[in-house]
């Protein structure tokens, strides 16, 4: 089963993408392309964050500035932290359990008709605290909250 280019195996197809703003959907589509570019068959939090660093939506750019990070710095840190290319037959992109959980959580936390934006994805990644993207962002959030 697929929707928006994604294969949801072994998970059932989710229709949560209609709950995302156009900017958030663009992030997800770019994240899928970055999976393909990296020869990854899974879409993890790192791909979502990478997409926001490559083409930062205004709310994500403001978030990056608030933690003292530039998109190019985040992009470089992610590229260094990401898994190497996979030797996997191409059958589409599989959303990782963590990303599926984040999407489901965001959908349940937002009222019907309230769209989920890119910054909501960022906050969910940070709140979850797991995955490559959260570890990369933690390097900046710990700097911005450290006593001076």
N, C-alpha and C positions, 0 to 999 in steps of 0.2 A: 504494500500500500504506500502511496506517496501523496504528498501535498506540498506545494511550493518547492518541488525538487528534492524533498527529503524522503528517505525511506525510514519508516518507523518500525523496524524490526529489531527486537522482538516485542516492541510495544505496540499497542493498538494506535491507530491513527488519531491524532488530536486535532481539533478544530480551533485551537486557541489562537492561531495566527490572526484571526479576524479581530482579536482583542488588542492587537499591537498597532501603534501609530504607523503612518507611512515611514517615518524616520527609523523606527525600530524594525520594521519589516525590511527596510533597505540594509540595516546592519546585519540582519539574519541572512539575507541573500548574499551579501559580500562575505560573511563568515563562511557560508557554504563554498563560495568560490575559493577562498583562502584554504579551505580543507583540500580542495582539488589541487591547488597550486603546490601545497605541501605534501601531496600524495598521502593524505590522511583519509580514512574512510569514516571517521567519526567527527562530529561537531561537538567540541568541548568549550568550556568557558574561555579558554585561551583564544579560540577562533572568534568568539563574540567580541572580546576585548581588542583583539588585533584589528578586526573590522572597524571598531570605533576609533582606533589609533590611526588607521590609514585614511579614513574619511570621517573625521569627527563631526557628529551632529552638534549643534550649538550647546545643548544641555550637557552632553558628554565632555565637550571642550571646557565648559565652565567647571565641571567636576574635576577634570585633570588639573586645571589652574588652581582650584581650591586645595589640592593636595601637593602643589608645587611641582607638578610633572608636565612635561611637554609630550605631545603625542609621539614624536619621533623617539623619545627616550623609552616610552612604554613599548613601542614597536620593537626596538632593539632588544629590550629585556625579554620580551615574549619570544622573539625569534631564537634567542640564546637558550631559553628554558623549554622550548617545545620539543616534542619527540621527533626523532628522525623520520624520513619518509618510510612508508609501509610497503611491504610486498604483499598487497592484497588485491585480488581481482576486483575491478571497479564494478560495483553494483549500485552505487549511490552513496549518499551520506547518511550515516546512522547518528541520531542524536544520543549523546551519552545519558546515562541515568541521572547524573547531576543536572544537566541542562534541562531535561524533561521535568525534573522535580522543581527547578527554578521557574520554568514556564508555568507549570501547574500552580505553584504557590503565588506567583504574580497574578495569574488569572483569578484565583480565589480571593486575593486581597483587594482587588480593584472592583468597584461597583460596576454593575452592568452598564455599558455605554461609556465607561471611563477607559480611555485608551492607555496602554502601557507604552512608555517612552524609553529611549535609550538609557537615560539616567536611572530609570527604574531597574533596568537590567544590571547596571553598574552597582547600584545599592544592594540588589539581591545577591550578586556575586560576592561582594564584600561581607554581607551579613552571613552568608553560608560559610565563608572562611575556608572552603576546600577548593582544590583544583589549582591548576597552574595560574589562572588569571588572578585569583585571590592572593596567591603567594607573591606574584609580581606587584600587585597594587599595594600589598602590605609593606613593601620596601619604602613606598612614598608615604603611606598613611602613618607609619611609625615615625618617619622623619618629621611630618607636619604636626604630630602630637607630642613629640619629645620635648622635655623641658629645656629651656635655653638659658 
